[in-house]
Amino acid sequence: MRSDDIAALLVAGMQQQVTGATLLGWHTGVVLSWDDLTGLNTVEIKGQAFTNLKVLTTGAVQPFQDGDVVGVLRVGTQYFILGKIRAPGAGAGERIVSDRVAQLAAVPNTNIYGDLPGSYGPEVTVYIGSQRRALVIHSCEIEIANIPVLDESGQVHQGVQITGATNVPPASAVTNAYLKGPAGVGGSATATTFVTADNGLRQGVNTFTCKYRGTAEGNQSLHVNNRVLTVIPF
């Protein structure tokens, strides 16, 4: 077969892909608009805008945003989004990272967040993608001890500091787990917070670190144990 004959066949096949003359076709598209709440969307394929395409998925649908390049499968005249087309390593922004410190540690009597004496964290480092959103879950066991005294109490706060691409101190990172009570009180404190670009979260490598502060009235003593931090980027 001559080279010009082969070229003609390739051109004919490409034209069939565009016109839908074949049963199956593979394309790339660009997301023009995407509603996170309803999933209503507009995707440009071969210069033509298509609305409300379905997404082929085996689990939870990852959010899309304007400008995302997506793979598209055509079956007859119907188009389905296969997922985002991204550079190698871009999927790092979708992994769940968790850390646990199973160590009893005293909490200093201070109103400034910081590290615990002789102990640190927990801490995790994740890549935050272009969506600039992450679910932050942190917890710890808290013990307020010593001889109970009327009207004396203590409290412990566990906050999360963000550094790296984002620099947000724990006092303003919008997530805080705490327990307050008199001596003899113990329990677990947990906070689950959706941190977004509205909170200053930036794309790139970010490190999340738990910090602590406590208030002890009288002779009350404050301790934490089994500290856990989990970050889920979206």
Residue pairs with C-beta under 8 A, 6 or more apart in sequence:
13 22
15 21
16 22
16 25
17 25
17 26
17 27
17 74
18 46
20 74
20 76
20 77
23 75
23 76
24 73
24 74
24 75
25 73
25 74
26 71
26 72
26 73
26 74
27 45
27 46
27 71
27 72
27 73
27 74
27 79
28 45
28 69
28 70
28 71
28 72
28 85
29 43
29 44
29 45
29 50
29 69
29 70
29 71
29 72
29 79
29 81
30 43
30 44
30 67
30 68
30 69
30 70
31 41
31 42
31 43
31 64
31 65
31 66
31 67
31 68
31 69
31 70
32 41
32 42
32 43
32 44
32 49
32 66
33 40
33 41
33 42
33 66
34 40
34 41
34 42
34 63
34 64
34 65
34 66
34 68
35 41
36 63
39 52
39 55
39 61
40 51
40 52
41 51
41 52
41 53
41 64
42 49
42 50
42 51
42 52
43 49
43 50
43 51
43 53
43 70
43 72
43 79
43 81
44 50
45 72
45 79
50 79
53 72
53 79
53 80
53 81
54 80
54 81
55 61
55 80
55 81
55 83
56 73
56 80
56 81
56 82
56 83
57 83
62 83
62 84
62 94
62 234
63 131
63 133
63 234
64 70
64 81
64 84
65 130
65 131
68 84
69 84
69 85
69 86
70 81
70 82
70 83
70 84
70 85
71 81
71 82
71 83
71 84
71 85
72 79
72 80
72 81
72 82
73 79
73 80
73 82
74 80
84 90
90 129
92 126
92 127
93 126
93 127
93 128
93 129
93 130
93 131
93 233
93 234
94 129
94 233
94 234
95 126
95 233
96 230
96 231
96 232
97 124
97 125
97 126
97 230
97 231
98 124
98 228
98 229
98 230
98 231
99 121
99 122
99 123
99 124
99 228
99 229
99 230
100 122
100 226
100 227
100 228
100 229
101 119
101 120
101 121
101 122
101 226
101 227
101 228
102 225
102 226
103 119
103 225
103 227
104 223
104 224
104 225
105 116
105 117
105 118
105 119
105 223
105 224
105 225
106 116
106 117
106 221
106 222
106 223
107 116
107 156
107 212
107 213
107 214
107 222
107 223
107 224
108 114
108 116
108 117
108 212
108 213
108 214
109 214
109 215
109 216
109 222
110 213
110 214
111 213
111 215
112 213
113 157
113 159
113 161
113 169
113 170
113 171
113 211
113 212
113 213
114 211
114 212
114 213
115 211
115 212
116 212
116 224
121 209
121 210
121 227
121 229
122 138
122 209
122 210
122 227
122 228
122 229
123 207
123 208
123 209
123 210
123 229
124 207
124 208
124 229
124 230
124 231
125 164
125 205
125 206
125 207
125 208
126 134
126 205
126 206
126 208
126 231
126 233
127 204
127 205
127 206
127 233
128 134
128 165
128 166
128 201
128 202
128 203
128 204
128 205
128 206
128 233
129 203
129 233
129 234
130 203
131 233
131 234
132 196
132 197
132 201
132 202
132 203
133 194
133 195
133 196
133 197
133 201
133 233
133 234
134 194
134 195
134 196
134 201
134 206
134 231
134 232
134 233
134 234
135 192
135 193
135 194
135 195
135 231
135 232
135 234
136 160
136 175
136 191
136 192
136 193
136 194
136 195
136 208
136 229
136 230
136 231
137 190
137 191
137 192
137 193
137 228
137 229
137 230
137 231
137 232
138 158
138 160
138 175
138 177
138 190
138 191
138 210
138 227
138 228
138 229
138 230
139 158
139 177
139 188
139 189
139 190
139 191
139 227
139 228
140 156
140 158
140 177
140 188
140 189
140 210
140 224
140 225
140 226
140 227
140 228
141 186
141 187
141 188
141 224
141 225
141 226
142 156
142 179
142 186
142 187
142 188
142 189
142 222
142 223
142 224
143 185
143 186
143 222
143 223
143 224
143 225
144 153
144 154
144 155
144 156
144 179
144 181
144 182
144 183
144 184
144 185
144 186
144 216
144 220
144 221
144 222
145 183
145 184
145 186
145 220
145 221
145 222
145 223
146 183
146 218
146 219
146 220
146 221
147 183
147 219
148 182
148 183
148 184
149 182
149 183
149 218
149 219
149 220
152 182
152 183
152 217
152 218
152 219
152 220
153 180
153 181
153 182
153 183
153 217
153 220
154 180
154 181
154 182
154 183
154 214
154 215
154 216
154 217
154 220
154 221
154 222
155 178
155 179
155 180
155 181
155 214
155 215
155 222
156 178
156 179
156 189
156 212
156 213
156 214
156 222
156 224
157 176
157 177
157 178
157 212
157 213
157 214
158 176
158 177
158 178
158 189
158 191
158 210
158 211
158 212
158 224
158 227
159 170
159 171
159 173
159 175
159 176
159 177
159 210
159 211
159 212
159 213
160 170
160 173
160 175
160 208
160 209
160 210
160 211
160 229
161 168
161 169
161 170
161 173
161 208
161 209
161 210
161 211
162 168
162 173
162 195
162 201
162 206
162 207
162 208
162 209
163 206
163 207
163 209
164 204
164 205
164 206
164 207
165 202
165 203
165 204
165 205
165 206
166 200
166 201
166 202
166 204
166 206
168 199
168 200
168 201
170 176
170 211
173 195
173 199
174 193
174 195
174 199
175 191
175 193
175 195
176 191
177 189
177 190
177 191
178 189
179 185
179 187
179 188
179 189
182 220
183 220
195 201
208 229
208 231
209 229
210 227
210 229
212 224
214 222
216 222
